[in-house]
């Protein structure tokens, strides 16, 4: 089995990763939103299609 981050061989201690570094990189991707799980709920589809003018009026 290879590490999903760098492709090296996995180490049992950090499985499915090869090192703590790759495990931490994966965790950071989950925490900052790089990984997402698509939703099939109708209300989520409605929120994805938003009005461009409303986007400009929202404070940052």
mmCIF file of the N, C-alpha and C atoms, coordinates in Angstrom:
data_MODEL
# 
_entry.id   MODEL 
# 
loop_
_atom_site.group_PDB 
_atom_site.id 
_atom_site.type_symbol 
_atom_site.label_atom_id 
_atom_site.label_alt_id 
_atom_site.label_comp_id 
_atom_site.label_asym_id 
_atom_site.label_entity_id 
_atom_site.label_seq_id 
_atom_site.pdbx_PDB_ins_code 
_atom_site.Cartn_x 
_atom_site.Cartn_y 
_atom_site.Cartn_z 
_atom_site.occupancy 
_atom_site.B_iso_or_equiv 
_atom_site.pdbx_formal_charge 
_atom_site.auth_seq_id 
_atom_site.auth_comp_id 
_atom_site.auth_asym_id 
_atom_site.auth_atom_id 
_atom_site.pdbx_PDB_model_num 
ATOM 1   N N  . UNK A 1 1  ? 0.848   -1.169 0.000  1.00 0.00 ? 1  UNK A N  1 
ATOM 2   C CA . UNK A 1 1  ? 0.000   0.000  0.000  1.00 0.00 ? 1  UNK A CA 1 
ATOM 3   C C  . UNK A 1 1  ? 0.898   1.239  0.000  1.00 0.00 ? 1  UNK A C  1 
ATOM 4   N N  . UNK A 1 2  ? 0.526   2.234  -0.758 1.00 0.00 ? 2  UNK A N  1 
ATOM 5   C CA . UNK A 1 2  ? 1.336   3.447  -0.816 1.00 0.00 ? 2  UNK A CA 1 
ATOM 6   C C  . UNK A 1 2  ? 0.631   4.601  -0.114 1.00 0.00 ? 2  UNK A C  1 
ATOM 7   N N  . UNK A 1 3  ? 1.420   5.535  0.351  1.00 0.00 ? 3  UNK A N  1 
ATOM 8   C CA . UNK A 1 3  ? 0.928   6.718  1.062  1.00 0.00 ? 3  UNK A CA 1 
ATOM 9   C C  . UNK A 1 3  ? 0.087   7.570  0.107  1.00 0.00 ? 3  UNK A C  1 
ATOM 10  N N  . UNK A 1 4  ? -1.118  7.985  0.519  1.00 0.00 ? 4  UNK A N  1 
ATOM 11  C CA . UNK A 1 4  ? -1.956  8.790  -0.366 1.00 0.00 ? 4  UNK A CA 1 
ATOM 12  C C  . UNK A 1 4  ? -1.430  10.207 -0.586 1.00 0.00 ? 4  UNK A C  1 
ATOM 13  N N  . UNK A 1 5  ? -0.503  10.657 0.234  1.00 0.00 ? 5  UNK A N  1 
ATOM 14  C CA . UNK A 1 5  ? 0.041   12.007 0.086  1.00 0.00 ? 5  UNK A CA 1 
ATOM 15  C C  . UNK A 1 5  ? 1.260   12.028 -0.840 1.00 0.00 ? 5  UNK A C  1 
ATOM 16  N N  . UNK A 1 6  ? 2.255   11.171 -0.556 1.00 0.00 ? 6  UNK A N  1 
ATOM 17  C CA . UNK A 1 6  ? 3.500   11.242 -1.336 1.00 0.00 ? 6  UNK A CA 1 
ATOM 18  C C  . UNK A 1 6  ? 3.770   10.012 -2.192 1.00 0.00 ? 6  UNK A C  1 
ATOM 19  N N  . UNK A 1 7  ? 3.067   8.921  -1.947 1.00 0.00 ? 7  UNK A N  1 
ATOM 20  C CA . UNK A 1 7  ? 3.253   7.725  -2.756 1.00 0.00 ? 7  UNK A CA 1 
ATOM 21  C C  . UNK A 1 7  ? 4.290   6.747  -2.241 1.00 0.00 ? 7  UNK A C  1 
ATOM 22  N N  . UNK A 1 8  ? 5.011   7.100  -1.160 1.00 0.00 ? 8  UNK A N  1 
ATOM 23  C CA . UNK A 1 8  ? 5.994   6.168  -0.574 1.00 0.00 ? 8  UNK A CA 1 
ATOM 24  C C  . UNK A 1 8  ? 5.274   4.999  0.081  1.00 0.00 ? 8  UNK A C  1 
ATOM 25  N N  . UNK A 1 9  ? 6.047   3.975  0.440  1.00 0.00 ? 9  UNK A N  1 
ATOM 26  C CA . UNK A 1 9  ? 5.502   2.802  1.122  1.00 0.00 ? 9  UNK A CA 1 
ATOM 27  C C  . UNK A 1 9  ? 5.018   3.196  2.522  1.00 0.00 ? 9  UNK A C  1 
ATOM 28  N N  . UNK A 1 10 ? 3.895   2.650  2.954  1.00 0.00 ? 10 UNK A N  1 
ATOM 29  C CA . UNK A 1 10 ? 3.338   3.008  4.257  1.00 0.00 ? 10 UNK A CA 1 
ATOM 30  C C  . UNK A 1 10 ? 4.127   2.368  5.397  1.00 0.00 ? 10 UNK A C  1 
ATOM 31  N N  . UNK A 1 11 ? 4.012   2.977  6.565  1.00 0.00 ? 11 UNK A N  1 
ATOM 32  C CA . UNK A 1 11 ? 4.611   2.475  7.794  1.00 0.00 ? 11 UNK A CA 1 
ATOM 33  C C  . UNK A 1 11 ? 3.451   2.143  8.726  1.00 0.00 ? 11 UNK A C  1 
ATOM 34  N N  . UNK A 1 12 ? 3.498   0.968  9.343  1.00 0.00 ? 12 UNK A N  1 
ATOM 35  C CA . UNK A 1 12 ? 2.373   0.509  10.163 1.00 0.00 ? 12 UNK A CA 1 
ATOM 36  C C  . UNK A 1 12 ? 1.991   1.532  11.221 1.00 0.00 ? 12 UNK A C  1 
ATOM 37  N N  . UNK A 1 13 ? 2.950   2.176  11.835 1.00 0.00 ? 13 UNK A N  1 
ATOM 38  C CA . UNK A 1 13 ? 2.673   3.155  12.893 1.00 0.00 ? 13 UNK A CA 1 
ATOM 39  C C  . UNK A 1 13 ? 1.820   4.319  12.388 1.00 0.00 ? 13 UNK A C  1 
ATOM 40  N N  . UNK A 1 14 ? 1.988   4.721  11.131 1.00 0.00 ? 14 UNK A N  1 
ATOM 41  C CA . UNK A 1 14 ? 1.291   5.880  10.584 1.00 0.00 ? 14 UNK A CA 1 
ATOM 42  C C  . UNK A 1 14 ? 0.277   5.503  9.511  1.00 0.00 ? 14 UNK A C  1 
ATOM 43  N N  . UNK A 1 15 ? -0.027  4.240  9.371  1.00 0.00 ? 15 UNK A N  1 
ATOM 44  C CA . UNK A 1 15 ? -0.885  3.735  8.319  1.00 0.00 ? 15 UNK A CA 1 
ATOM 45  C C  . UNK A 1 15 ? -2.179  4.517  8.206  1.00 0.00 ? 15 UNK A C  1 
ATOM 46  N N  . UNK A 1 16 ? -2.611  4.924  7.061  1.00 0.00 ? 16 UNK A N  1 
ATOM 47  C CA . UNK A 1 16 ? -2.185  4.585  5.707  1.00 0.00 ? 16 UNK A CA 1 
ATOM 48  C C  . UNK A 1 16 ? -1.086  5.497  5.165  1.00 0.00 ? 16 UNK A C  1 
ATOM 49  N N  . UNK A 1 17 ? -0.456  6.258  6.032  1.00 0.00 ? 17 UNK A N  1 
ATOM 50  C CA . UNK A 1 17 ? 0.584   7.196  5.605  1.00 0.00 ? 17 UNK A CA 1 
ATOM 51  C C  . UNK A 1 17 ? 1.974   6.604  5.843  1.00 0.00 ? 17 UNK A C  1 
ATOM 52  N N  . UNK A 1 18 ? 2.988   7.277  5.301  1.00 0.00 ? 18 UNK A N  1 
ATOM 53  C CA . UNK A 1 18 ? 4.360   6.800  5.468  1.00 0.00 ? 18 UNK A CA 1 
ATOM 54  C C  . UNK A 1 18 ? 5.044   7.463  6.648  1.00 0.00 ? 18 UNK A C  1 
ATOM 55  N N  . UNK A 1 19 ? 4.510   8.592  7.100  1.00 0.00 ? 19 UNK A N  1 
ATOM 56  C CA . UNK A 1 19 ? 5.155   9.329  8.189  1.00 0.00 ? 19 UNK A CA 1 
ATOM 57  C C  . UNK A 1 19 ? 4.150   10.228 8.884  1.00 0.00 ? 19 UNK A C  1 
ATOM 58  N N  . UNK A 1 20 ? 4.562   10.766 10.022 1.00 0.00 ? 20 UNK A N  1 
ATOM 59  C CA . UNK A 1 20 ? 3.714   11.715 10.745 1.00 0.00 ? 20 UNK A CA 1 
ATOM 60  C C  . UNK A 1 20 ? 3.513   12.975 9.899  1.00 0.00 ? 20 UNK A C  1 
ATOM 61  N N  . UNK A 1 21 ? 4.535   13.355 9.163  1.00 0.00 ? 21 UNK A N  1 
ATOM 62  C CA . UNK A 1 21 ? 4.443   14.541 8.311  1.00 0.00 ? 21 UNK A CA 1 
ATOM 63  C C  . UNK A 1 21 ? 3.301   14.413 7.305  1.00 0.00 ? 21 UNK A C  1 
ATOM 64  N N  . UNK A 1 22 ? 3.216   13.277 6.607  1.00 0.00 ? 22 UNK A N  1 
ATOM 65  C CA . UNK A 1 22 ? 2.154   13.074 5.625  1.00 0.00 ? 22 UNK A CA 1 
ATOM 66  C C  . UNK A 1 22 ? 0.785   12.991 6.320  1.00 0.00 ? 22 UNK A C  1 
ATOM 67  N N  . UNK A 1 23 ? 0.737   12.385 7.504  1.00 0.00 ? 23 UNK A N  1 
ATOM 68  C CA . UNK A 1 23 ? -0.521  12.333 8.258  1.00 0.00 ? 23 UNK A CA 1 
ATOM 69  C C  . UNK A 1 23 ? -0.963  13.743 8.639  1.00 0.00 ? 23 UNK A C  1 
ATOM 70  N N  . UNK A 1 24 ? -0.020  14.586 9.046  1.00 0.00 ? 24 UNK A N  1 
ATOM 71  C CA . UNK A 1 24 ? -0.342  15.963 9.413  1.00 0.00 ? 24 UNK A CA 1 
ATOM 72  C C  . UNK A 1 24 ? -0.780  16.784 8.197  1.00 0.00 ? 24 UNK A C  1 
ATOM 73  N N  . UNK A 1 25 ? -0.165  16.548 7.059  1.00 0.00 ? 25 UNK A N  1 
ATOM 74  C CA . UNK A 1 25 ? -0.569  17.236 5.827  1.00 0.00 ? 25 UNK A CA 1 
ATOM 75  C C  . UNK A 1 25 ? -2.013  16.880 5.491  1.00 0.00 ? 25 UNK A C  1 
ATOM 76  N N  . UNK A 1 26 ? -2.359  15.599 5.604  1.00 0.00 ? 26 UNK A N  1 
ATOM 77  C CA . UNK A 1 26 ? -3.720  15.158 5.321  1.00 0.00 ? 26 UNK A CA 1 
ATOM 78  C C  . UNK A 1 26 ? -4.716  15.795 6.298  1.00 0.00 ? 26 UNK A C  1 
ATOM 79  N N  . UNK A 1 27 ? -4.370  15.825 7.579  1.00 0.00 ? 27 UNK A N  1 
ATOM 80  C CA . UNK A 1 27 ? -5.237  16.438 8.582  1.00 0.00 ? 27 UNK A CA 1 
ATOM 81  C C  . UNK A 1 27 ? -5.444  17.920 8.281  1.00 0.00 ? 27 UNK A C  1 
ATOM 82  N N  . UNK A 1 28 ? -4.383  18.616 7.904  1.00 0.00 ? 28 UNK A N  1 
ATOM 83  C CA . UNK A 1 28 ? -4.491  20.039 7.573  1.00 0.00 ? 28 UNK A CA 1 
ATOM 84  C C  . UNK A 1 28 ? -5.415  20.262 6.383  1.00 0.00 ? 28 UNK A C  1 
ATOM 85  N N  . UNK A 1 29 ? -5.379  19.374 5.405  1.00 0.00 ? 29 UNK A N  1 
ATOM 86  C CA . UNK A 1 29 ? -6.276  19.501 4.253  1.00 0.00 ? 29 UNK A CA 1 
ATOM 87  C C  . UNK A 1 29 ? -7.733  19.370 4.673  1.00 0.00 ? 29 UNK A C  1 
ATOM 88  N N  . UNK A 1 30 ? -8.026  18.465 5.611  1.00 0.00 ? 30 UNK A N  1 
ATOM 89  C CA . UNK A 1 30 ? -9.391  18.327 6.120  1.00 0.00 ? 30 UNK A CA 1 
ATOM 90  C C  . UNK A 1 30 ? -9.795  19.571 6.905  1.00 0.00 ? 30 UNK A C  1 
ATOM 91  N N  . UNK A 1 31 ? -8.898  20.083 7.725  1.00 0.00 ? 31 UNK A N  1 
ATOM 92  C CA . UNK A 1 31 ? -9.234  21.211 8.585  1.00 0.00 ? 31 UNK A CA 1 
ATOM 93  C C  . UNK A 1 31 ? -9.400  22.520 7.827  1.00 0.00 ? 31 UNK A C  1 
ATOM 94  N N  . UNK A 1 32 ? -8.651  22.720 6.745  1.00 0.00 ? 32 UNK A N  1 
ATOM 95  C CA . UNK A 1 32 ? -8.789  23.982 6.009  1.00 0.00 ? 32 UNK A CA 1 
ATOM 96  C C  . UNK A 1 32 ? -9.811  23.909 4.885  1.00 0.00 ? 32 UNK A C  1 
ATOM 97  N N  . UNK A 1 33 ? -10.463 22.762 4.722  1.00 0.00 ? 33 UNK A N  1 
ATOM 98  C CA . UNK A 1 33 ? -11.532 22.654 3.744  1.00 0.00 ? 33 UNK A CA 1 
ATOM 99  C C  . UNK A 1 33 ? -11.092 22.242 2.359  1.00 0.00 ? 33 UNK A C  1 
ATOM 100 N N  . UNK A 1 34 ? -9.854  21.799 2.195  1.00 0.00 ? 34 UNK A N  1 
ATOM 101 C CA . UNK A 1 34 ? -9.410  21.348 0.876  1.00 0.00 ? 34 UNK A CA 1 
ATOM 102 C C  . UNK A 1 34 ? -10.164 20.103 0.434  1.00 0.00 ? 34 UNK A C  1 
ATOM 103 N N  . UNK A 1 35 ? -10.497 19.241 1.409  1.00 0.00 ? 35 UNK A N  1 
ATOM 104 C CA . UNK A 1 35 ? -11.288 18.055 1.109  1.00 0.00 ? 35 UNK A CA 1 
ATOM 105 C C  . UNK A 1 35 ? -12.744 18.374 1.413  1.00 0.00 ? 35 UNK A C  1 
ATOM 106 N N  . UNK A 1 36 ? -13.623 18.002 0.515  1.00 0.00 ? 36 UNK A N  1 
ATOM 107 C CA . UNK A 1 36 ? -15.044 18.164 0.766  1.00 0.00 ? 36 UNK A CA 1 
ATOM 108 C C  . UNK A 1 36 ? -15.779 16.913 0.319  1.00 0.00 ? 36 UNK A C  1 
ATOM 109 N N  . UNK A 1 37 ? -16.921 16.714 0.908  1.00 0.00 ? 37 UNK A N  1 
ATOM 110 C CA . UNK A 1 37 ? -17.766 15.590 0.540  1.00 0.00 ? 37 UNK A CA 1 
ATOM 111 C C  . UNK A 1 37 ? -18.999 16.185 -0.132 1.00 0.00 ? 37 UNK A C  1 
ATOM 112 N N  . UNK A 1 38 ? -19.270 15.823 -1.384 1.00 0.00 ? 38 UNK A N  1 
ATOM 113 C CA . UNK A 1 38 ? -20.427 16.403 -2.080 1.00 0.00 ? 38 UNK A CA 1 
ATOM 114 C C  . UNK A 1 38 ? -21.738 15.985 -1.413 1.00 0.00 ? 38 UNK A C  1 
ATOM 115 N N  . UNK A 1 39 ? -22.689 16.884 -1.443 1.00 0.00 ? 39 UNK A N  1 
ATOM 116 C CA . UNK A 1 39 ? -23.998 16.630 -0.842 1.00 0.00 ? 39 UNK A CA 1 
ATOM 117 C C  . UNK A 1 39 ? -25.047 16.551 -1.940 1.00 0.00 ? 39 UNK A C  1 
ATOM 118 N N  . UNK A 1 40 ? -26.049 15.740 -1.713 1.00 0.00 ? 40 UNK A N  1 
ATOM 119 C CA . UNK A 1 40 ? -27.143 15.609 -2.673 1.00 0.00 ? 40 UNK A CA 1 
ATOM 120 C C  . UNK A 1 40 ? -28.424 16.253 -2.160 1.00 0.00 ? 40 UNK A C  1 
ATOM 121 N N  . UNK A 1 41 ? -28.361 16.946 -1.021 1.00 0.00 ? 41 UNK A N  1 
ATOM 122 C CA . UNK A 1 41 ? -29.552 17.579 -0.458 1.00 0.00 ? 41 UNK A CA 1 
ATOM 123 C C  . UNK A 1 41 ? -29.950 18.779 -1.299 1.00 0.00 ? 41 UNK A C  1 
ATOM 124 N N  . UNK A 1 42 ? -31.261 18.969 -1.474 1.00 0.00 ? 42 UNK A N  1 
ATOM 125 C CA . UNK A 1 42 ? -31.751 20.054 -2.317 1.00 0.00 ? 42 UNK A CA 1 
ATOM 126 C C  . UNK A 1 42 ? -31.389 21.428 -1.774 1.00 0.00 ? 42 UNK A C  1 
ATOM 127 N N  . UNK A 1 43 ? -31.454 21.632 -0.457 1.00 0.00 ? 43 UNK A N  1 
ATOM 128 C CA . UNK A 1 43 ? -31.148 22.955 0.088  1.00 0.00 ? 43 UNK A CA 1 
ATOM 129 C C  . UNK A 1 43 ? -29.697 23.337 -0.145 1.00 0.00 ? 43 UNK A C  1 
ATOM 130 N N  . UNK A 1 44 ? -28.785 22.351 -0.248 1.00 0.00 ? 44 UNK A N  1 
ATOM 131 C CA . UNK A 1 44 ? -27.393 22.650 -0.537 1.00 0.00 ? 44 UNK A CA 1 
ATOM 132 C C  . UNK A 1 44 ? -27.215 23.126 -1.973 1.00 0.00 ? 44 UNK A C  1 
ATOM 133 N N  . UNK A 1 45 ? -27.981 22.575 -2.885 1.00 0.00 ? 45 UNK A N  1 
ATOM 134 C CA . UNK A 1 45 ? -27.902 22.990 -4.287 1.00 0.00 ? 45 UNK A CA 1 
ATOM 135 C C  . UNK A 1 45 ? -28.359 24.435 -4.422 1.00 0.00 ? 45 UNK A C  1 
ATOM 136 N N  . UNK A 1 46 ? -29.394 24.810 -3.692 1.00 0.00 ? 46 UNK A N  1 
ATOM 137 C CA . UNK A 1 46 ? -29.899 26.180 -3.755 1.00 0.00 ? 46 UNK A CA 1 
ATOM 138 C C  . UNK A 1 46 ? -28.883 27.182 -3.225 1.00 0.00 ? 46 UNK A C  1 
ATOM 139 N N  . UNK A 1 47 ? -28.152 26.834 -2.208 1.00 0.00 ? 47 UNK A N  1 
ATOM 140 C CA . UNK A 1 47 ? -27.176 27.770 -1.651 1.00 0.00 ? 47 UNK A CA 1 
ATOM 141 C C  . UNK A 1 47 ? -25.949 27.896 -2.543 1.00 0.00 ? 47 UNK A C  1 
ATOM 142 N N  . UNK A 1 48 ? -25.642 26.874 -3.336 1.00 0.00 ? 48 UNK A N  1 
ATOM 143 C CA . UNK A 1 48 ? -24.499 26.952 -4.245 1.00 0.00 ? 48 UNK A CA 1 
ATOM 144 C C  . UNK A 1 48 ? -24.759 27.931 -5.381 1.00 0.00 ? 48 UNK A C  1 
ATOM 145 N N  . UNK A 1 49 ? -26.007 28.004 -5.832 1.00 0.00 ? 49 UNK A N  1 
ATOM 146 C CA . UNK A 1 49 ? -26.368 28.922 -6.910 1.00 0.00 ? 49 UNK A CA 1 
ATOM 147 C C  . UNK A 1 49 ? -26.837 30.207 -6.244 1.00 0.00 ? 49 UNK A C  1 
ATOM 148 N N  . UNK A 1 50 ? -25.931 31.181 -6.163 1.00 0.00 ? 50 UNK A N  1 
ATOM 149 C CA . UNK A 1 50 ? -26.255 32.415 -5.471 1.00 0.00 ? 50 UNK A CA 1 
ATOM 150 C C  . UNK A 1 50 ? -26.248 33.581 -6.441 1.00 0.00 ? 50 UNK A C  1 
ATOM 151 N N  . UNK A 1 51 ? -26.868 34.653 -6.013 1.00 0.00 ? 51 UNK A N  1 
ATOM 152 C CA . UNK A 1 51 ? -26.963 35.872 -6.795 1.00 0.00 ? 51 UNK A CA 1 
ATOM 153 C C  . UNK A 1 51 ? -25.633 36.630 -6.704 1.00 0.00 ? 51 UNK A C  1 
ATOM 154 N N  . UNK A 1 52 ? -25.002 36.970 -7.824 1.00 0.00 ? 52 UNK A N  1 
ATOM 155 C CA . UNK A 1 52 ? -23.710 37.678 -7.780 1.00 0.00 ? 52 UNK A CA 1 
ATOM 156 C C  . UNK A 1 52 ? -23.811 39.022 -7.062 1.00 0.00 ? 52 UNK A C  1 
ATOM 157 N N  . UNK A 1 53 ? -24.937 39.727 -7.183 1.00 0.00 ? 53 UNK A N  1 
ATOM 158 C CA . UNK A 1 53 ? -25.094 41.008 -6.492 1.00 0.00 ? 53 UNK A CA 1 
ATOM 159 C C  . UNK A 1 53 ? -25.138 40.803 -4.982 1.00 0.00 ? 53 UNK A C  1 
ATOM 160 N N  . UNK A 1 54 ? -25.760 39.728 -4.544 1.00 0.00 ? 54 UNK A N  1 
ATOM 161 C CA . UNK A 1 54 ? -25.809 39.437 -3.104 1.00 0.00 ? 54 UNK A CA 1 
ATOM 162 C C  . UNK A 1 54 ? -24.418 39.136 -2.585 1.00 0.00 ? 54 UNK A C  1 
ATOM 163 N N  . UNK A 1 55 ? -23.592 38.512 -3.397 1.00 0.00 ? 55 UNK A N  1 
ATOM 164 C CA . UNK A 1 55 ? -22.217 38.208 -3.002 1.00 0.00 ? 55 UNK A CA 1 
ATOM 165 C C  . UNK A 1 55 ? -21.437 39.505 -2.743 1.00 0.00 ? 55 UNK A C  1 
ATOM 166 N N  . UNK A 1 56 ? -21.664 40.515 -3.568 1.00 0.00 ? 56 UNK A N  1 
ATOM 167 C CA . UNK A 1 56 ? -20.940 41.765 -3.416 1.00 0.00 ? 56 UNK A CA 1 
ATOM 168 C C  . UNK A 1 56 ? -21.411 42.569 -2.211 1.00 0.00 ? 56 UNK A C  1 
ATOM 169 N N  . UNK A 1 57 ? -22.652 42.382 -1.779 1.00 0.00 ? 57 UNK A N  1 
ATOM 170 C CA . UNK A 1 57 ? -23.197 43.134 -0.672 1.00 0.00 ? 57 UNK A CA 1 
ATOM 171 C C  . UNK A 1 57 ? -22.830 42.551 0.682  1.00 0.00 ? 57 UNK A C  1 
ATOM 172 N N  . UNK A 1 58 ? -22.431 41.290 0.695  1.00 0.00 ? 58 UNK A N  1 
ATOM 173 C CA . UNK A 1 58 ? -22.074 40.676 1.975  1.00 0.00 ? 58 UNK A CA 1 
ATOM 174 C C  . UNK A 1 58 ? -20.751 41.221 2.487  1.00 0.00 ? 58 UNK A C  1 
ATOM 175 N N  . UNK A 1 59 ? -20.666 41.519 3.792  1.00 0.00 ? 59 UNK A N  1 
ATOM 176 C CA . UNK A 1 59 ? -19.376 41.948 4.339  1.00 0.00 ? 59 UNK A CA 1 
ATOM 177 C C  . UNK A 1 59 ? -18.407 40.780 4.384  1.00 0.00 ? 59 UNK A C  1 
ATOM 178 N N  . UNK A 1 60 ? -17.142 41.063 4.295  1.00 0.00 ? 60 UNK A N  1 
ATOM 179 C CA . UNK A 1 60 ? -16.118 40.001 4.278  1.00 0.00 ? 60 UNK A CA 1 
ATOM 180 C C  . UNK A 1 60 ? -15.812 39.560 5.638  1.00 0.00 ? 60 UNK A C  1 
# 
